[in-house]
Amino acid sequence: MRFAVSVLLILVLAIGCAPHYRSSGYAPDDVGKPITIQKGEVENIRPAEIEHNEESGFGGLAGAYAGGVAGSAVGDGKGKALATVLGVVIGAIAGSSMEKGGNKREADEITVRLDDGRVFAVVQEKGSEKLQIGDRIEVLRTADGRMRVRKAPQDAPPAPATGEKVREPGTPAPKED
C-alpha cells in the first residue's frame, strides 16, 4: 500500500511541476501592458519540441523515496538493506527521467510572412487552434519581445498598405477635410 501511494505521489507531483508554454496564455507581467499586433499569413508549419532544461531535482528525490519504500518491503536482513539501496538508486533514476520527460512539450515552428514583407519563424506550444499554411494570422508581440501567432478574426479589416501610417491604440483618427 505504501508503494502504491508513493508511486501515485510521484506521478501527481511530476505532472504538476512541469512548465506549460501555452500559445494562448499570458505572463502576469503582460497584464495591462500594450501588445503590438501585426497581420500576415502562415507560410510553413513544422513540428517542434519545447524542452525546459531546468530541473528542480524533485523527480529524483521523490523517485528515491518511492524506491526506498518499495525496496524496504522486500526480504530481511542484508537482503532488505540491499533491496532498499537498489530501490533508492533505481527510483531516483526513474523519477529524474520522469521529470525530464514532463518538461517536453509538442510545439509548432510557424513561418510567418507579414503584410509588410518581413518573414520570420515563431515557435509556440500546440494549442487548440489549428493553423494551416495560407491562414491569415495575427502576430502578437509583448513589450519584452515574446511573440505568439493566432488566427486573424474572420471580420478583421485588412492590414494597411505598405507606407500607410498605422495609428497607435487610443490615438484619434485624423480629421478629413
N, C-alpha and C positions, 0 to 999 in steps of 0.2 A: 504494500500500500504506500509506504514512504517513497518507493521508487517511482510509482505512477504519479504521485503528487509532484515529485521533483522534476520529472520529465515535462509535465504539464506547465509547471512554473517556468522552466527554461523556454519552452515554445512561446508562451504568452509574452514574456519579457523580451525575447529576441525580436518578435514581430513588433512590439510596441516601441522598441528603441530604434528601429530602423528609420532613417530620414526619408521624407517624402518630398519629391520635387513635382508638384502638380502644375500643369500648364495653365490652370485657371486660378491658382492661388496667389495671394499677395503676402509679402512680408509685413510685419507690423509697422516697419518704418515707412512703407509706401502709403499708408493711410493718410489722407489729407494733402498729399503732395501731387503736383501735376504730373501726368504721364503723357508723353507725346505719342501720337498715333500717326502712322504713315500707311498709305494704301499701296497695294501691289498685287502680285499674282504668284502662286506656287509654281516654280519651275521643275523641282525634283524633290522626291522624298526617299530617304534611305533609312533602314533600321539602324539604330544606335543603342548604346547602353550607357547609363549613367552609373558610375561607381563612386561611392562615397568611401574614400580611403581611410578616414579616421575611424579607429575602433576604440570603443570605451574599455574593452577588456572584460566587460561584464559577461559576455557569452562564454569566455573561457572559465571565469570564476564559477558561474552557475553550472557549467558542464562538469567542472571538477567536483563541485559539491554533490551533484546528482550521481556522478560516477562513484564517488566515495561512499555515498549511501548505498548504492546498488552493490558495490564490491564488499562492503561490510556485512551484507546479508548472506554472503557465500562462505561456507566452510567454517573451520575452527582453528584456533592457534595461529601457527605461522602461515597456513594456507589462507586464513581470513585476512591477515595483515597484508600478504602479497596481493590478494584479490582487491583489497581496499586501495592499495597503492596503484595497481593497474587501473582500477576504476577511476581514480582521480586523474591519472595521466590521459587515459582514453576519453574520459568525459571532458577534460579541458580542451583537447584537440577537437572533439566533436562540437563543443559549444562555440569555440572560436570560429570554426568553419561555418556554423550556422549564422553567426553574426556577420561574417563576410558575405555570405550568400544573401542575407537580408538587406545588405547595403547596395545591391544592384537593382536598377530599375530599367524597364524597357523604355526606350525613347525613340524619337524620330529626329533625323537631321534634315531640316527643311530648307531647301534652297529657294530664296525669295528674290524676285525682280520687282523692285519698287517702281512706281509710276514715273519717277524721275530718272530711271535707267540704272540705278545702282543695283548690284547683285551681291548677296551675302547669304550665309547659312546661319540658322538658329537651331540649336539642339534643345529639345524640351521633352519632358516625360509624356508618354502617350496618355491622352485624355479621352473623354467620352466623345469629343468632336473629331470626326474622321476627315482629315484634309486629303484632297486629291490634287494631282497635277492639273493646273489650269484654274483652280479655285481662286476667286477674288478674296483677298485677305487683308487684315489689318495687323501691322506690327506695332506692338505696344512697347515703349521704352521708358523705364523708370529713371529717376534722377541719377542713380548710381550706374546706369548703363546696362542693366539687365533687360533682356528682351523676351517677348513671347509672341507667338503667332496665333491668331484666331480668325475664323471665317468672318468676312465682312457681312453686315446685315443685308438682307435682300433689298431693302428700301434705301440703302445708303447712297447718298449722291456721289457721282464720280469725283475723283481727285481733280484738283485744279490743273490746268495745262502747265507745262514747264514754263517757268518765268513769271507765272501769275503769283501775286502776293497771297500768302496764306495768313489769315488773321489768327492771333493768339486767342485762346479761350477767354471770354469775358471782355474783349475789346469791341467797341461798337462798329457796326458796318459803316463803310464810307458813304457819305451823302451823295446822292446822284443829282446832277444839275438839270 
